[in-house]
Amino acid sequence: MKVLVLDLSRMARRLISDELLLENFEIIESDDPEHALQTLATVPGIGLFTTAVALDSTDGFELISRLRSDEMRQQLLKVGNHDVPVIVVTGNDTDADRLRGFRVGAADFIQKPWQRGQLARHVDSVLGHDDELMGMTVLVADDSATTRAFVRTCLNRLGVNILEAEDGVPALEILQTEAVDLVLTDLNMLRMDGDALCMKIRENLAWKELPVIVLSADDNREKIISLFRMGATDYLTKPFLQEELMARLKVHLHRGKLLTALSSVVHIDEGKGGAGQTSGTPETLRVKAAGENRPPRILLVDDGPVNLAVGSKLLQDMGCQVDSVTDGDLAVSYFEKSLDDGNYDIIFMDLMMPTISGQEAAQRIREMEKALPAEHPQATRPVPIIALSASHPDEQRDRCLEAGINDFQSKPLDCQALRTIVEQWLPQEELADV
């Protein structure tokens, strides 16, 4: 993937390029805003654009505004660069600048100077989307094309499908024909306001649990209370930061996804059948070794609440004892503690996490194992580490293997595939079903 880097400073361009080259990006450098726009309009395959704030004859925010204009969008559409996310690189990161940047369509900010690896994590966040939310659909109802474009920028980062309506009337028509996971609506619209739309949604039993987030410049407390009484799930006052909107969206989308995912793995023994239901009780896995007869001990590491909850449920149904943590630092800490009070039999490690990546966490665990005394049980049997990833493992297999990862499990998690890989990596002579 190509990354266009715009900055007047050659040193700044070099720092950005050096870090992203390590992530196998192809870098195109520019020190001129007009040249950068021309590059975007003529070079296909640009997947990311980074720009400084201070530029000759303009600034980064004005440049992004031009980039998002209808005229420029039509030019970029010809080479497929019409929705390229923009990361603003700044030495003065303020809320005011962020608000201005997000309003014109910036995807993220990073402040100079940054620590090694921090830029790459921002890029992963912008490009990687939220794997757990892929395939979900958000309906945006707003009579302002500018607001819809701003919201679309946020939603593109989450990787969800986007449906748009100019007010409540077409929004209701869309709800009748499309499966929607969340409604984001402006309060004041021409034909049907957000409060009327919310009431219509709650009158339909099929949409009883559908999250509805209302956006408005009105922060009157009585109005907000009345919206909640009408059935609004959440409320956000304009103007707001992109991070604030994304946080609200993720909370409600994850909750819906979690409820759906958990219901699909709950074992119902009522003879009703149906999709996602299983009958009977799965066979329980046990580890029998050195006089022990115990459940397998599993460490599950994932920053996604849905994968963490579903993975824990599936593993527990197999009879496993599961510790679950949300980042790589915690995974290393839990592993270190386990060396004194009972080793893990398998670690399932998400690759993309906010603090340290799964690869780095795996590398730290392998270094700790190498430092163990020869008589320690873990010194002779390194714990199997299974990478969890929604992307194709071949893209990162070599680096993962170098970090000490043993195998790969794709997401979303599947019951039979998960059981198969657990059975494969528990020592065969120690594994028994009862």
Secondary structure, DSSP 8 states (H G I E B T S, - for coil): -EEEEE-S-HHHHHHHHHHHHTTT-EEEEES-HHHHHHHHHH-TTEEEEEEESEETTEEHHHHHHHHTSHHHHHHHHTTT-TT--EEEEESS--HHHHHHHHHHT--EEEESS--TTHHHHHHHHHHH--GGGTT-EEEEE-S-HHHHHHHHHHHHHHT-EEEEESSHHHHHHHHHHS--SEEEEESS-SSS-HHHHHHHHHHSGGGTT--EEEEES---HHHHHHHHHHT-SEEEESS--HHHHHHHHHHHHHHHHHHHHHHHHS---SS---TT---S----EEE--TT--B--EEEEE-S-HHHHHHHHHHHHHTT-EEEEESSHHHHHHHHHHHHHH---SEEEEES--SSS-HHHHHHHHHHHHHTS-TTSHHHHS---EEEEESS-GGGTHHHHHHTT--EEEESS--HHHHHHHHHHHS-GGGEEE-
